[in-house]
Amino acid sequence: MAEAQEPRKPLLSVLVPSHRNCLEAMPIISRLAALRNERVEVLVADNSGDPHKQKVLDILLGIAPRLKVVKNPDHLPPHENYKTIIDIASGDYILACADDDYLDPDFIDAAIKLIMGVEHEICVMPALYQYIGQGQLYPTQRIQEPAAPEWTHRVIGHFESKIMPVLTYSVVPKRLLAAFLNYQRYHPMIGSFLDWSFEYFARAWCPCFYADNGFYLYDSQRWMNIDSATEADGRQYRNGGLPFWFVAFHKLHWAVELSSFLYSGYFPGTPQEREPLIKALIAQNMGLFRYESCLSKRERFESAPVSAGIKREIMTLFLQSEWSYPEILAIFLRLLGEVAPGKALRYEKFIHAIQTPRPGYTGFPDPAAIDGVSDNYLCPEAKPQDRENLISIVVSLGPYTDKLLETLDSLVGQTCTDWEIILVGDPGSKDTDHSIDEVLAYFPGRAIRVIATAGLGWSESRNAGIQAALGKYILPVNCGDKLHPRALEKLSGLLQAEPFAIAYSDIQEFGTASRYIETWGPSAGNPPLTHPYPYCALYRREMWATAGGYNLDMAQDYADWDFWLSCAGHGYRGRHLPEALLFRRTGEADRVAGSPQRETESRARLVLNHRALYDPSMLAQAEALLAEPPSQGGKQEVLAVIAEAERLTATEGLAAAVAHYRRWLWFRSAASPLAYAVQFNLGVALQQLDDPAGAARAYRQALENNPGFAPARNNLALLPAP
């Protein structure tokens, strides 16, 4: 009697990490379960949580001897779900399938025949067809593999052909896949370019063979559309802990990431032998980066909340025709350092580690052996659990509600993660093409809630949001504006050190106008004739209660001003950071759309609301303006102001005249078309008082109101350089 032969070890493990429901996922799983080739095993990792699907899988297990199923919790992340079947796969080769694609079973037989016909490792690539709807199939482009080429030629041939990466859908040696997954496991920028990285990695070690049969990929039409691709890339950044707008620098990141990988110990040969390949890859991607930043992604690039210095460095790159790897790496790390400093440090350390040979060690780099490099799968970035320093960000919906997604992106991407977001206003606003619910769907699991305040005034809406806030700190933000990625981190650092502080920064405007605004706050000992602080400043919630909240009787812009003066009356003082952390949108939808007369009345009420902060002359002028509103501010009024200033100069001195000019301008500059004449006279007086900086500001204000006013331009030109 002949002895029973042991079943041969599987040569190919087909892996299906599956999160879709029974109806969507079972067509490919049941087709794979029906395979009869004894050199194949099929492993399914199910984290769908669908009980009907689990029953069908149980039935298949009873009739399909080469099927194995791992049932995982439905909350298990995709990479962990995939890992559970990678670890138990026994084949020398791996083929991974998505659970919504279609696989021709003849491809499996063709791949095994090709593998068994050679003595070395190979990759077997299927024919890929993209399903584009209505029964239409789109075949992907193939490139002709050169006979026995240098591996660098194989990689250059692939990226110069501009076709999609295919090896993620191919039969590949398990040895290579395991090494790459270990690289991916410890990569601090996980999720970015991994399909392309694997494409180049596998091509470096294996020749590639084509099969005639293969895959049919579902819903890939969106990958052929540039807008959809940008959306997908932005979501990857968001999922990886970076803001969506980082997609503006996608090609720069691509050039850095793939070059860093190609310089590492994961590739054969020496780094010097790879330099022509790396140089070609950098040239292609930097050229695309320059093109996108000037055209398709220009608005995203220009409005990205990063420092002007970084943008200047990048613009300098655009002027070059050649770029070096150290040059683009240094700029990218500085860019990433502004957005996520912790991630930038880990990325720099990771790159150094995979590019540094280890004495006496052969084989691929092992990030697990690198001291201090964290496992991003098992040890994700820590999120603060202490809610003592929670920041409540109160976002007021308004004329820029259509820009809500951009605003939330900048808030969710903060390096300080201890926050909640409260949206206040009318969530049914017609100012947006997307409902609030559609926008919030981009941020699942985030601490964002909506308080509907339709019909309430601006101040009342903001007060309602703060009243519902759970945080120790409050930060008001207007919808449409954006924050620098480190805004919360830097502003909260000031408040934790000083209990009576109001933390604020400079402003960078963007949109229809672009300018940098230095916000110095009120001068000690002087009447507060300028807006004390930007509306977007961080303060303690108890300060809001002490000040009595935002005044319901004041217009929006003056409600902020009124609130800051109330806080000043209770001893709170501003602490200034001399950098732009607030990016304020400019456009036709101005935040305050009132008449010049309304402006005068609002300022008069502001003075009378805070009598202790203003001198008797200001109070008297405010009372007079409310009692008998003046005319439009014509020639006679301006001449009277100048005549009174001359009288004060003769009787009390220039300082009294300067104070008189400033009082009148503060109340009446918006109402008078001739305010530039008073601003010019103020500049002359300040120049005589040996205050060139103040004189320069006055002359510039005069020119803003009347660009053709030659006396102001001439005097400004004669001032000494600061």
C-alpha positions as a printed Julia matrix, in Angstrom:
722×3 Matrix{Float64}:
   0.0     0.0     0.0
   1.5     3.3    -1.08
   2.19    5.88    1.61
   0.04    9.0     1.53
   1.97   12.01    0.26
   2.07   15.16    2.32
   0.3    18.08    0.64
   2.79   20.39   -0.96
   3.44   23.76    0.69
   1.48   26.56   -0.98
   3.54   28.54   -3.44
   1.15   31.5    -3.58
  -0.89   33.12   -0.79
  -3.81   35.22   -2.04
  -4.75   37.77    0.61
  -8.08   39.59    0.87
  -8.32   42.16    3.69
 -12.08   42.76    3.67
 -14.08   45.53    5.33
 -17.07   45.7     2.98
 -20.44   44.07    3.57
 -21.57   40.71    2.29
 -23.16   41.96   -0.93
 -20.08   43.94   -1.98
 -17.27   41.62   -0.87
 -18.51   38.06   -1.44
 -18.25   38.0    -5.27
 -14.44   38.03   -5.25
 -14.12   35.97   -2.06
 -16.39   33.19   -3.34
 -14.58   33.17   -6.7
 -11.2    32.8    -4.98
 -12.56   30.12   -2.64
 -13.45   28.05   -5.72
  -9.8    27.84   -6.85
  -8.6    24.24   -7.22
  -4.86   24.78   -7.68
  -3.17   22.98   -4.79
  -0.24   25.43   -4.8
  -2.59   28.28   -3.76
  -4.05   29.28   -0.39
  -6.64   32.03    0.08
  -6.66   34.06    3.3
  -9.44   36.49    4.19
  -9.22   38.97    7.07
 -12.73   40.24    7.8
 -13.33   43.34    9.93
 -16.69   44.3     8.42
 -18.79   43.35   11.44
 -21.47   42.08    9.02
 -23.19   39.0    10.58
 -24.61   37.83    7.21
 -21.14   37.9     5.7
 -19.74   35.88    8.57
 -22.4    33.2     8.05
 -21.52   32.94    4.35
 -17.82   32.72    5.2
 -18.56   29.87    7.63
 -20.34   27.97    4.84
 -17.42   28.53    2.45
 -14.94   27.26    5.06
 -16.76   23.92    5.06
 -16.43   23.41    1.3
 -13.22   25.26    0.32
 -10.14   23.43    1.67
  -7.69   26.16    0.66
  -9.65   29.0     2.33
  -8.69   30.44    5.72
 -10.65   33.22    7.44
  -9.51   35.48   10.25
 -12.43   37.31   11.89
 -11.3    40.6    13.4
 -13.15   43.3    15.37
 -14.93   45.79   13.12
 -13.01   48.69   14.67
  -9.6    47.2    13.75
  -7.64   49.63   11.52
  -7.08   48.49    7.89
  -3.31   48.0     8.28
  -3.82   45.82   11.38
  -6.51   43.82    9.58
  -4.08   43.18    6.69
  -1.27   42.28    9.09
  -3.27   39.4    10.63
  -3.15   37.45    7.35
   0.33   38.52    6.26
   1.66   36.94    9.46
   0.08   33.52    8.76
   0.65   33.41    4.99
   2.77   30.34    4.15
   3.38   30.91    0.42
   6.68   32.12   -1.03
   4.71   34.63   -3.11
   1.9    37.0    -2.21
  -1.01   38.44   -4.18
  -3.16   41.04   -2.4
  -6.71   41.74   -3.6
  -9.17   44.46   -2.63
 -12.6    43.13   -1.73
 -14.4    45.22   -4.37
 -12.26   44.2    -7.37
 -12.6    41.26   -9.75
  -9.83   38.72  -10.34
  -9.68   36.4   -13.34
  -8.83   32.92  -11.89
  -6.75   32.13  -14.99
  -4.25   34.76  -13.82
  -3.44   32.6   -10.77
  -2.6    29.58  -12.91
  -0.55   31.71  -15.31
   1.43   33.26  -12.44
   2.28   29.88  -10.88
   3.39   28.53  -14.26
   5.72   31.52  -14.76
   7.16   31.24  -11.23
   7.87   27.51  -11.61
   9.53   28.1   -14.97
  12.41   30.2   -13.58
  15.07   29.66  -10.94
  15.12   33.18   -9.55
  12.54   35.47   -7.97
  10.21   37.31  -10.3
   7.14   39.51  -10.17
   4.1    38.59  -12.24
   1.98   41.54  -13.3
  -1.62   41.1   -14.38
  -3.4    42.9   -17.15
  -5.26   45.67  -15.35
  -8.64   46.93  -16.47
 -10.27   49.88  -14.79
 -14.06   49.79  -14.59
 -15.26   53.3   -15.49
 -19.03   52.79  -15.28
 -21.85   51.81  -17.64
 -20.16   48.54  -18.51
 -17.02   50.21  -19.88
 -13.52   48.88  -19.22
 -10.34   50.91  -19.6
  -7.12   48.89  -20.04
  -4.1    50.34  -18.25
  -0.97   51.1   -20.2
   1.93   48.64  -20.17
   5.61   49.26  -20.77
   7.91   46.87  -22.55
  10.41   45.3   -20.15
  13.98   45.49  -21.54
  15.85   42.2   -21.7
  18.14   41.76  -18.64
  18.49   45.48  -17.93
  20.14   47.26  -15.06
  17.55   47.7   -12.33
  17.93   51.49  -12.52
  16.82   51.3   -16.17
  13.71   49.38  -15.15
  12.76   52.04  -12.62
  13.52   54.98  -14.95
  11.52   53.29  -17.69
   8.54   53.03  -15.37
   8.38   56.59  -14.07
   9.19   58.12  -17.45
   6.29   56.18  -18.98
   3.92   58.01  -16.56
   1.76   54.94  -15.91
   0.16   53.91  -12.65
   2.01   51.57  -10.26
   0.97   47.96  -10.88
   3.04   45.84   -8.49
   0.62   46.4    -5.62
  -1.8    44.28   -7.73
   0.86   41.75   -8.76
   2.27   38.46   -7.55
   5.44   39.38   -5.65
   7.97   37.51   -3.48
   6.88   37.41    0.14
  10.47   38.17    1.17
  10.31   41.56   -0.54
   6.81   42.36    0.65
   7.74   41.54    4.26
  10.78   43.83    4.1
   8.74   46.65    2.59
   5.94   46.28    5.14
   8.55   46.58    7.87
   9.73   49.82    6.24
   6.13   51.01    6.05
   5.45   49.99    9.63
   8.0    52.43   11.03
   7.6    55.21    8.49
   6.54   58.45   10.26
   4.8    59.75    7.1
   2.77   56.58    6.69
   0.29   56.47    3.82
   2.23   58.62    1.36
   3.53   57.24   -1.98
   3.78   53.68   -0.66
   2.48   52.13   -3.89
   5.14   53.99   -5.9
   7.86   53.18   -3.37
   7.01   49.49   -3.55
   6.94   49.65   -7.35
  10.55   50.87   -7.5
  11.68   48.58   -4.67
  10.34   45.4    -6.27
  11.59   46.35   -9.76
  15.06   46.83   -8.3
  15.23   43.2    -7.14
  13.09   41.27   -9.62
  12.46   41.15  -13.34
   8.79   41.57  -14.13
   6.69   39.25  -16.32
   3.3    40.07  -17.79
   0.31   37.74  -17.77
  -2.52   38.01  -20.26
  -5.23   37.76  -17.62
  -5.72   39.79  -14.5
  -7.6    42.33  -12.44
 -10.64   44.48  -12.99
 -10.43   47.45  -10.64
 -13.65   49.04   -9.45
 -14.31   52.83   -9.32
 -10.89   53.88  -10.55
 -12.28   56.58  -12.84
 -11.71   59.15  -10.12
  -7.96   58.42  -10.18
  -7.85   59.62  -13.79
  -9.29   63.02  -12.78
  -6.81   65.56  -11.38
  -9.33   67.07   -8.98
 -10.26   63.64   -7.61
  -6.6    62.68   -7.28
  -5.9    65.9    -5.35
  -8.85   65.15   -3.08
  -7.54   61.63   -2.44
  -4.02   62.9    -1.75
  -5.38   65.55    0.64
  -7.33   62.93    2.55
  -4.19   60.84    2.88
  -2.41   63.79    4.46
  -5.33   64.4     6.77
  -5.42   60.74    7.81
  -1.67   60.92    8.46
  -2.03   63.82   10.89
  -1.31   66.68    8.46
  -3.75   69.36    7.24
  -5.5    68.92    3.9
  -3.82   72.0     2.42
  -0.45   70.21    2.65
  -1.46   68.69   -0.7
  -0.16   71.94   -2.26
   3.37   70.62   -1.56
   2.6    67.07   -2.7
   5.16   66.9    -5.52
   7.92   68.36   -3.34
   7.13   65.68   -0.75
   7.08   63.05   -3.5
  10.53   64.06   -4.73
  11.93   63.96   -1.18
  10.25   60.72   -0.15
  11.17   58.62   -3.17
  14.71   60.02   -3.32
  15.24   59.29    0.38
  14.03   55.72   -0.14
  16.24   55.21   -3.21
  19.3    56.4    -1.26
  18.58   53.83    1.47
  19.88   50.33    2.09
  16.7    48.85    0.58
  18.21   49.04   -2.9
  21.14   47.19   -4.5
  24.4    48.89   -5.38
  25.95   51.97   -3.87
  24.27   55.37   -3.38
  26.64   56.8    -6.01
  25.39   54.27   -8.57
  21.81   55.39   -7.92
  22.46   59.12   -8.34
  21.5    59.34  -12.06
  18.17   57.68  -11.26
  17.53   59.95   -8.27
  18.49   63.05  -10.25
  16.01   62.11  -13.01
  13.24   61.46  -10.49
  13.83   64.79   -8.71
  13.84   66.7   -12.02
  10.52   65.18  -13.06
   8.72   65.84   -9.77
  10.17   69.29   -9.12
   9.12   70.33  -12.61
   5.59   69.14  -11.85
   5.69   70.89   -8.47
   6.59   74.18  -10.15
   3.85   73.69  -12.76
   1.14   72.86  -10.21
   2.09   75.7    -7.86
   1.75   78.21  -10.7
  -1.44   76.75  -12.22
  -3.64   73.93  -10.91
  -2.69   74.37   -7.22
  -1.78   78.05   -7.27
  -4.53   79.16   -4.88
  -3.72   76.35   -2.44
  -0.02   77.21   -2.56
  -0.5    80.96   -2.09
  -3.0    80.59    0.77
  -1.1    77.83    2.62
  -0.55   79.07    6.2
   3.23   78.73    6.29
   5.87   81.39    6.8
   6.83   83.82    4.08
  10.44   82.63    4.45
   9.55   79.05    3.47
   7.56   80.28    0.48
  10.49   82.43   -0.64
  12.8    79.43   -0.46
  10.39   77.38   -2.55
   9.96   80.19   -5.08
  13.75   80.29   -5.39
  13.65   76.57   -6.23
  11.21   77.33   -9.05
  13.85   79.51  -10.73
  16.31   76.61  -10.94
  16.64   74.06  -13.72
  18.42   71.45  -11.55
  17.92   70.43   -7.94
  19.98   68.4    -5.5
  18.61   65.92   -2.98
  20.16   67.62    0.11
  18.68   70.94   -1.04
  15.07   69.77   -1.41
  15.31   67.59    1.71
  16.39   70.56    3.85
  13.58   72.78    2.57
  10.96   70.06    2.99
  12.04   69.33    6.57
  11.79   73.05    7.41
   8.32   73.15    5.85
   7.23   70.05    7.76
   8.79   71.49   10.92
   6.45   74.48   10.75
   3.41   72.25   10.32
   4.24   69.27   12.56
   7.59   69.68   14.31
   7.45   66.3    16.07
   6.77   64.49   12.82
   9.58   66.41   11.1
  12.1    65.28   13.72
  10.98   61.64   13.43
  11.07   61.79    9.64
  14.59   63.2     9.62
  15.74   60.53   12.06
  14.05   57.78   10.06
  15.7    58.9     6.79
  19.11   59.03    8.46
  18.61   55.56    9.91
  17.64   53.76    6.69
  20.5    55.45    4.81
  23.19   54.63    7.4
  24.93   51.23    6.96
  25.13   49.05   10.06
  28.55   47.4    10.51
  28.42   43.64   10.2
  24.76   43.62    9.16
  23.58   42.17    5.85
  20.13   42.32    4.31
  17.56   45.08    4.31
  17.55   47.8     6.98
  15.55   46.91   10.08
  13.87   50.0    11.54
  12.91   47.96   14.61
  16.58   47.98   15.57
  16.84   51.76   15.4
  16.86   53.32   18.83
  14.02   55.76   19.27
  12.15   55.02   16.01
   8.54   54.26   16.92
   6.31   51.56   15.46
   3.57   53.63   13.83
   1.18   50.67   13.74
   1.51   49.51   17.32
   2.62   52.84   18.84
   0.67   55.61   17.12
   1.4    59.21   18.0
   0.22   59.88   21.51
  -2.85   62.05   21.92
  -3.14   64.07   25.11
  -5.68   62.63   27.51
  -5.47   65.43   30.08
  -8.38   67.78   29.4
  -7.26   70.44   31.88
  -5.88   72.64   29.1
  -8.65   72.02   26.56
  -9.05   74.83   24.0
 -12.56   75.58   22.73
 -12.44   77.04   19.23
 -15.65   78.93   18.48
 -16.13   79.3    14.73
 -18.67   81.91   13.61
 -20.41   81.0    10.36
 -21.03   83.94    8.06
 -20.36   85.25    4.56
 -17.49   82.81    4.0
 -19.35   79.65    5.01
 -18.4    78.16    1.64
 -14.81   78.15    2.93
 -15.66   76.16    6.08
 -13.74   73.09    4.91
 -10.53   75.15    4.59
 -11.03   76.66    8.04
 -11.64   73.28    9.69
  -8.63   71.79    7.9
  -6.36   74.38    9.49
  -7.89   73.75   12.93
  -7.85   69.95   12.8
  -4.22   70.02   11.63
  -2.93   71.83   14.73
   0.16   70.47   16.48
  -1.67   71.03   19.77
  -4.41   68.4    19.71
  -6.26   69.19   22.95
  -9.17   71.09   21.42
 -12.84   71.08   20.56
 -14.55   73.02   17.77
 -17.96   74.65   18.15
 -19.68   76.03   15.04
 -22.17   78.82   15.72
 -24.52   80.54   13.29
 -27.05   79.37   10.75
 -26.08   75.84    9.6
 -28.65   76.08    6.83
 -26.9    79.07    5.24
 -27.26   79.47    1.49
 -23.67   80.76    1.29
 -22.27   77.29    0.71
 -22.67   74.6    -1.96
 -22.31   71.89    0.7
 -24.34   71.34    3.83
 -22.59   71.52    7.18
 -23.14   67.77    7.57
 -21.35   67.13    4.26
 -18.37   69.19    5.42
 -18.24   67.49    8.82
 -18.23   64.08    7.1
 -14.62   64.85    6.16
 -13.68   64.83    9.85
 -15.13   61.64   11.36
 -14.52   61.14   15.06
 -13.34   64.72   15.63
 -14.59   66.87   18.5
 -16.72   69.16   16.33
 -20.29   70.17   17.17
 -22.81   72.67   15.84
 -24.94   75.13   17.83
 -27.65   76.53   15.56
 -28.16   80.21   16.33
 -30.21   81.28   13.28
 -31.97   84.57   13.99
 -29.52   85.63   16.68
 -27.08   88.5    16.29
 -23.37   88.0    15.81
 -22.44   88.72   19.44
 -25.28   86.6    20.81
 -24.22   83.64   18.63
 -20.62   83.83   19.81
 -21.72   84.14   23.43
 -23.9    81.03   22.99
 -20.92   79.07   21.67
 -18.68   80.14   24.55
 -21.42   79.39   27.06
 -21.54   75.8    25.75
 -17.74   75.44   25.61
 -16.03   72.83   27.76
 -12.53   74.26   27.45
 -10.4    76.24   29.83
  -9.36   78.5    26.93
 -11.41   80.21   24.2
 -10.29   81.06   20.67
 -12.78   82.84   18.36
 -12.33   82.17   14.64
 -14.35   83.55   11.73
 -15.33   81.05    9.06
 -13.06   81.47    6.04
  -9.98   82.36    8.06
  -7.19   79.89    8.8
  -4.58   79.32   11.5
  -0.89   78.48   11.28
  -0.43   74.8    12.23
   1.36   75.77   15.47
  -1.03   78.58   16.46
  -2.67   76.76   19.38
   0.65   75.43   20.6
   2.31   78.84   20.66
  -0.62   80.92   21.95
  -1.5    78.48   24.75
   2.15   78.52   25.86
   1.8    82.23   26.67
  -1.42   81.78   28.64
  -0.15   78.92   30.77
   2.61   81.19   32.03
   0.46   84.3    32.65
  -3.07   84.0    34.08
  -4.13   87.53   33.07
  -2.85   87.39   29.49
  -4.58   87.69   26.13
  -2.38   85.85   23.6
  -2.39   87.2    20.04
  -0.18   87.33   16.95
   0.37   89.26   13.75
  -1.95   88.75   10.76
  -1.32   87.63    7.19
  -4.17   88.62    4.88
  -4.92   86.55    1.78
  -7.6    86.47   -0.89
  -8.4    89.59   -2.91
  -5.66   91.45   -1.01
  -2.43   90.2     0.52
  -0.55   92.08    3.23
   1.25   91.43    6.51
  -0.2    93.29    9.51
   1.84   93.88   12.66
  -0.51   94.0    15.64
   1.19   95.88   18.43
  -1.76   96.3    20.8
  -2.58   99.47   22.75
   0.23  101.72   23.97
   0.42  102.01   27.74
  -0.84  105.34   29.09
  -2.53  106.45   25.84
  -6.25  106.36   25.06
  -7.0   103.16   23.1
  -7.5   104.76   19.68
  -6.54  101.64   17.75
  -8.1    98.2    17.86
  -6.38   96.62   20.91
  -5.99   93.05   19.59
  -7.06   90.93   16.61
 -10.49   89.35   17.02
  -8.77   85.93   16.99
  -6.86   85.88   20.28
  -6.65   83.16   22.92
  -7.98   83.88   26.4
  -9.29   82.12   29.48
 -12.99   81.34   29.62
 -13.24   83.01   33.03
 -12.13   86.29   31.42
 -15.16   86.17   29.12
 -17.44   85.76   32.13
 -15.69   88.54   34.06
 -16.0    90.96   31.13
 -19.68   90.15   30.64
 -19.29   88.55   27.21
 -19.62   90.28   23.86
 -21.86   93.38   23.83
 -25.14   92.64   22.04
 -25.63   96.31   21.09
 -22.38   96.66   19.15
 -21.79   95.88   15.47
 -19.57   92.84   14.79
 -16.18   94.54   14.42
 -16.83   96.9    17.32
 -18.14   94.09   19.52
 -14.61   92.61   19.47
 -13.14   96.03   20.3
 -15.67   96.63   23.05
 -14.95   93.2    24.54
 -11.17   93.77   24.63
 -11.68   97.13   26.37
 -13.94   95.47   28.96
 -11.17   92.93   29.6
  -8.59   95.71   29.92
 -10.81   97.35   32.53
 -10.5    94.18   34.64
  -6.71   94.05   34.43
  -6.19   91.71   31.48
  -3.33   92.59   29.15
  -2.19   91.32   25.77
   0.9    89.23   25.1
   2.12   89.54   21.53
   3.81   86.94   19.31
   5.6    88.76   16.45
   4.66   86.27   13.73
   1.53   85.63   11.67
  -0.48   82.82   13.22
  -3.82   84.12   11.9
  -4.46   84.05    8.14
  -7.4    86.38    7.5
  -9.38   86.09    4.28
 -10.17   89.23    2.31
 -12.9    89.5    -0.29
 -16.08   91.19   -1.34
 -17.95   89.79    1.66
 -16.56   92.37    4.11
 -17.12   91.59    7.75
 -18.53   95.05    8.52
 -20.74   96.59    5.9
 -21.96   99.8     7.49
 -22.3   103.41    6.44
 -19.64  106.01    7.41
 -22.22  107.57    9.74
 -22.76  104.2    11.44
 -18.99  103.95   11.88
 -18.91  107.3    13.69
 -21.81  106.3    15.95
 -20.21  102.93   16.8
 -16.97  104.61   17.83
 -18.83  107.18   19.93
 -20.72  104.41   21.74
 -17.46  102.51   22.28
 -15.96  105.53   24.09
 -19.04  106.02   26.26
 -19.15  102.3    27.14
 -15.66  102.63   28.68
 -15.55  106.08   30.21
 -12.7   105.25   32.59
 -10.33  104.62   29.67
 -10.83  107.94   27.87
 -10.08  111.56   28.77
 -12.85  114.18   29.22
 -12.32  115.67   25.75
 -12.95  112.28   24.1
 -16.06  111.75   26.21
 -17.38  115.21   25.35
 -16.79  114.67   21.65
 -18.51  111.27   21.73
 -21.55  112.69   23.51
 -21.76  115.56   21.01
 -21.59  113.19   18.03
 -24.45  111.07   19.35
 -26.55  114.07   20.36
 -26.21  115.8    17.0
 -24.81  113.63   14.22
 -22.47  115.69   11.99
 -22.56  116.03    8.22
 -20.43  114.01    5.81
 -17.2   115.72    6.86
 -16.66  118.26    4.13
 -14.19  121.06    3.6
 -15.51  123.36    6.33
 -15.26  120.66    9.01
 -11.69  119.78    8.02
 -10.62  123.43    7.95
 -12.09  123.88   11.43
 -10.1   120.87   12.69
  -6.84  122.26   11.28
  -7.58  125.74   12.7
  -8.2   124.29   16.17
  -4.95  122.31   15.93
  -3.06  125.51   15.09
  -4.62  127.23   18.11
  -3.61  124.34   20.37
  -0.07  124.41   18.99
   0.21  128.08   19.89
  -1.32  127.75   23.38
  -0.51  124.21   24.58
   2.13  122.88   22.18
   2.39  120.35   19.35
   1.51  117.39   21.57
  -1.96  118.87   22.19
  -2.44  119.38   18.44
  -1.42  115.78   17.74
  -3.96  114.53   20.3
  -6.64  116.71   18.68
  -5.89  115.34   15.19
  -5.96  111.76   16.44
  -9.28  112.21   18.24
 -10.94  113.66   15.15
  -9.49  110.99   12.86
 -10.58  108.26   15.19
 -14.19  109.4    15.14
 -14.47  110.82   11.64
 -11.88  109.37    9.23
 -14.36  106.89    7.74
 -17.0   109.62    7.26
 -14.86  112.33    5.67
 -13.56  112.17    2.08
 -10.97  114.79    3.1
  -9.52  112.82    6.03
  -6.24  112.52    4.11
  -5.61  116.24    4.69
  -5.88  115.79    8.46
  -3.67  112.7     8.29
  -1.08  114.72    6.4
  -1.13  117.51    9.02
  -0.8   114.89   11.75
   2.29  113.55    9.97
   3.83  117.03    9.82
   3.22  117.57   13.55
   4.73  114.2    14.44
   7.74  114.92   12.25
   8.26  118.17   14.15
   8.03  116.19   17.41
  10.89  113.98   16.12
   8.65  110.91   15.69
   9.57  109.71   12.16
   7.85  106.33   12.6
   4.57  107.96   13.6
   4.91  110.51   10.8
   5.49  107.74    8.26
   2.32  105.93    9.39
   0.3   109.13    9.06
   1.65  109.86    5.57
   0.93  106.29    4.45
  -2.63  106.55    5.75
  -3.05  109.79    3.79
  -1.82  108.07    0.64
  -4.16  105.11    1.2
  -7.09  107.54    1.19
  -5.69  109.65   -1.68
  -2.93  107.88   -3.64
  -2.33  110.97   -5.77
  -1.67  113.33   -2.84
   1.87  114.5    -3.73
   2.74  116.38   -0.48
   2.35  113.2     1.58
   4.43  111.19   -0.92
   7.19  113.83   -0.93
   7.37  114.11    2.87
   7.42  110.34    3.23
  10.34  110.11    0.81
  12.31  112.68    2.82
  11.96  110.83    6.15
  15.12  109.06    7.4
  15.25  105.31    6.78
  14.17  103.3     9.86
